[in-house]
Amino acid sequence: MKTILLVEDDKNQLLLYKQELSLEGYNIITAQDGREALGKVIEELPDLIVMDINMPKMSGIESIGRILSEHKKIPIIINTAYSSYKDDFMSWSADAYIIKSSDLTELKDKIKELLGA
């Protein structure tokens, strides 16, 4: 079973995404900010990370940089409500950039593609 680290500071979205992705057959671990995400990567190396950008304590962009400096092969999907970050060169290190939607089809399809499922 593939493990996905879901990093999202909005508790309702976190629960929705966790439930939806669990139903797809993934083991889901969660973090509510970038700093917590760094600890989760060390504790339980995930197969893929879905990362929000705007979060307290440490932004998604900063945590992506730190994670990739240690674990270059982990695919990362930026999942944010803001399209403006797509132009930030730091976001280019992610494997995909998806705008949040109540329809999780695009996110689920990209996860399957990146995990080779």
C-alpha positions as CSV (number, residue, x, y, z in Angstrom):
1,M,0.0,0.0,0.0
2,K,1.4,3.4,-1.0
3,T,1.7,6.1,1.6
4,I,0.8,9.7,0.9
5,L,1.7,12.6,3.2
6,L,-1.1,15.1,3.1
7,V,-0.1,18.6,4.2
8,E,-3.1,20.9,4.7
9,D,-3.8,23.5,7.5
10,D,-7.6,23.6,6.9
11,K,-9.0,20.8,9.1
12,N,-12.1,20.3,7.0
13,Q,-10.2,19.9,3.8
14,L,-7.7,17.7,5.5
15,L,-10.5,15.3,6.6
16,L,-12.1,15.3,3.2
17,Y,-8.9,14.6,1.3
18,K,-7.9,12.0,3.8
19,Q,-11.2,10.2,3.5
20,E,-11.3,10.4,-0.3
21,L,-7.7,9.2,-0.7
22,S,-8.1,6.4,1.8
23,L,-11.1,5.1,-0.2
24,E,-8.7,5.0,-3.2
25,G,-6.6,2.5,-1.2
26,Y,-3.8,4.7,0.0
27,N,-2.3,4.9,3.5
28,I,-2.7,8.6,4.5
29,I,-0.5,10.4,7.0
30,T,-1.2,14.1,7.7
31,A,0.5,17.3,8.8
32,Q,-1.0,20.7,9.3
33,D,2.0,22.9,8.4
34,G,5.3,22.6,6.7
35,R,7.3,22.1,9.9
36,E,5.2,19.2,10.9
37,A,5.5,17.8,7.4
38,L,9.3,17.7,7.7
39,G,9.0,15.6,10.9
40,K,6.5,13.2,9.2
41,V,8.9,12.7,6.2
42,I,11.6,11.7,8.7
43,E,9.3,9.4,10.8
44,E,7.6,7.6,7.9
45,L,9.1,8.2,4.4
46,P,6.0,8.7,2.2
47,D,5.7,7.6,-1.4
48,L,4.2,10.9,-2.4
49,I,3.4,14.3,-0.8
50,V,0.4,16.5,-1.4
51,M,1.4,20.0,-0.2
52,D,-0.6,23.2,0.4
53,I,1.3,26.4,0.1
54,N,-0.2,29.0,2.6
55,M,0.3,27.5,6.0
56,P,1.4,28.7,9.5
57,K,4.9,28.1,10.9
58,M,6.4,27.1,7.6
59,S,5.1,27.6,4.0
60,G,4.7,24.7,1.6
61,I,7.4,26.2,-0.7
62,E,10.0,26.3,2.1
63,S,9.2,22.8,3.3
64,I,9.3,21.4,-0.3
65,G,12.8,22.9,-0.6
66,R,13.9,21.2,2.6
67,I,12.3,17.9,1.8
68,L,13.8,17.7,-1.7
69,S,17.3,18.6,-0.4
70,E,17.2,15.3,1.5
71,H,14.8,13.1,-0.6
72,K,15.0,14.1,-4.2
73,K,12.9,11.2,-5.5
74,I,9.7,11.8,-3.5
75,P,7.0,13.1,-6.0
76,I,5.3,16.3,-4.7
77,I,2.0,17.7,-5.8
78,I,1.3,21.3,-4.8
79,N,-2.4,21.6,-4.1
80,T,-3.4,25.2,-3.5
81,A,-6.2,27.6,-3.9
82,Y,-3.8,30.2,-5.5
83,S,-2.8,30.0,-9.1
84,S,-0.3,32.9,-8.6
85,Y,2.3,30.6,-7.0
86,K,2.6,28.7,-10.3
87,D,4.9,31.5,-11.5
88,D,7.1,31.2,-8.5
89,F,10.2,29.4,-9.6
90,M,10.4,27.6,-6.2
91,S,7.1,25.8,-7.1
92,W,8.7,24.4,-10.3
93,S,10.5,21.8,-8.2
94,A,7.1,20.1,-7.5
95,D,6.0,17.3,-9.9
96,A,2.5,18.8,-10.3
97,Y,0.6,22.0,-9.5
98,I,-3.1,21.6,-8.9
99,I,-5.7,24.2,-8.0
100,K,-7.9,23.1,-5.2
101,S,-11.4,22.0,-6.2
102,S,-14.3,20.2,-4.6
103,D,-13.9,17.7,-7.4
104,L,-10.8,15.7,-6.5
105,T,-10.6,13.8,-9.9
106,E,-7.6,15.8,-11.2
107,L,-5.7,15.3,-7.9
108,K,-6.5,11.5,-7.8
109,D,-5.5,11.1,-11.5
110,K,-2.2,12.9,-10.9
111,I,-1.5,10.8,-7.8
112,K,-2.1,7.6,-9.8
113,E,0.1,8.9,-12.6
114,L,3.0,9.8,-10.3
115,L,2.8,6.6,-8.3
116,G,2.6,4.5,-11.5
117,A,-0.7,3.0,-10.3
